[in-house]
């Protein structure tokens, strides 16, 4: 596993023209979405745009009543203005955009016209059940959007989010590592603890019959080897990042199922924010998959906001950088143009 180097100057230059887009509806959850949008935008040093889509109340082809539609438009504009004028301290008021049409189509159209966004979405819409699940509109946006996503679950009750603990799962891949510059900005701004997590999976062995003692021994040796390499990898990463004055914790656990083991770690450590790559180590074999299995699991099971970074474009332009002792290290570009 390679160590990692990140250039703050390069990162700031790359994020200077980006924006956070909070997709809000008329539900009570909208204020939560906006609060998290401001919190992340403050860390990244980018502006916020509030996006609301006014949809027809009927699926029929009959044109809506013009007076009713005008009233709904006025109510939506008032709602956006109210949300935009209640920023966090020292935060710039958000710009607003009101679109009309099918929600998914309009969100995708807006983001394609304003590329390299971070979309902030509530997991449920106006008709949500209140349980932790992902609504149909959000699922469709996740399936089509090319931007990074911050998912705010309906179970998140924090009115003014304060990120005191941020978890970053790492599997040793450059995809997973690509989220670290964003995580650094968040923890620096919030003075938060950064928790680096790695789950050591149990290797699969073909089992047409019960495993022999030597098979069990082989499995144990592989697990111990991976655990030792992971510990060295995260210790070196922690040492490098600790030089920036960060409070960093490393967690390494074994697990038969990586997704379930990560979910257990998250539940136990109770972070305020989970930051992870859309894809990880498995992307080497499945480059056409939009979200890896672990990320997909956490999207539907995490009870705290999950920031899902899409590193695809960045990794296409990544390059190895030589530093002292000619040690080559990966430096994935973040939010590259």
C-alpha positions, 0 to 999 in steps of 0.5 A, a space after each residue: 500500500 502506498 502512502 499519500 501526499 496532498 497539496 493544500 495549494 493545489 486543492 484550494 485552486 481546484 475547489 475555488 470555482 465549485 459550489 454546493 447545491 442543496 436540493 430542497 423540497 417543502 418538507 421540514 427536512 429542508 432546513 436540515 439539508 440547508 444547514 449541512 450544505 452551509 457546514 460543508 460549503 464553509 469547510 470547502 470555501 465554496 458558495 451555496 445554491 438552493 435548488 427547488 423543483 416545482 412539480 405538477 401535482 398530477 401525473 396527467 397531461 392536463 395543464 395545471 391551473 395557472 392561478 394555482 401554479 402562480 401561487 405555488 411558485 410564489 410560495 416556493 420562492 418565499 420558502 427559498 428566500 427564507 432558507 437562503 437568508 438564514 446562513 450559518 455565522 460568517 457564511 455568505 447567503 445562498 443563491 437560489 434557483 427555482 426550476 419547474 418540471 420533473 424533479 429528477 430531470 431538472 436536478 440533473 439538467 441544472 447540475 450538468 449546466 453547472 458541473 463539479 458540484 457537491 449535491 446535498 440531498 435528503 434521503 426522503 422527500 415530502 411524502 417520506 415515512 420518517 424511517 431511514 430509507 432512500 426515496 425514489 427521487 433521490 435514488 434516481 438522482 444517485 443513478 444519474 448524477 455525476 457529481 459528489 453527493 452529501 446524503 442527509 438522512 431524515 433521522 438526522 435531527 441536528 439543527 445546526 450541525 457541528 462535525 466533532 468526529 469524522 470517519 473516513 473508511 480506507 481500503 488501501 486503494 487510491 479511490 478511497 484515499 481521494 476523499 482525504 483532502 475534503 476530509 482534511 478541510 472539514 476537520 480543520 474547519 470544525 476542529 474535529 477528530 478524524 477517524 481512519 477506519 479499515 476492515 480486514 476481510 476474511 479471505 474466501 476459500 473454495 469449500 466443496 467440503 469442510 475446511 482442513 486444519 491447513 486451510 484454516 491455518 492459511 486463512 489465519 495467516 492471510 488475515 494476520 498478514 493483511 492486518 499487519 499491512 493495514 496497521 502499517 499503512 494507517 500508522 504512516 498515514 496518521 503520522 503524516 497527517 498528524 504533522 498538520 495538528 490534527 487529532 487522528 484515531 485509527 481503527 482496524 477490525 476484522 470482519 466476515 462482511 466488510 459492509 456490516 463490520 463498517 456499519 458496526 464501527 460507525 454505530 460504535 464511534 457515533 461520528 457526525 459525518 461519514 466521508 467515503 469514495 463512491 467506489 473502492 478497491 473493487 473498482 479495479 474489477 468493476 469499473 462500470 459500477 457507479 457505487 461500490 457495495 460498501 458505499 451502497 450499503 452505507 448509503 442506505 444504513 447510515 444514520 448520519 450524513 454521508 458524503 460520497 465523493 466521486 473520484 473518477 475524473 480526478 483519478 484519470 489525471 492523477 500522477 505519481 509525485 517524487 519527494 524525499 528519498 525518491 519515494 513515489 506516492 499517489 496524489 489523486 487530484 481532487 475536484 479536478 476540472 
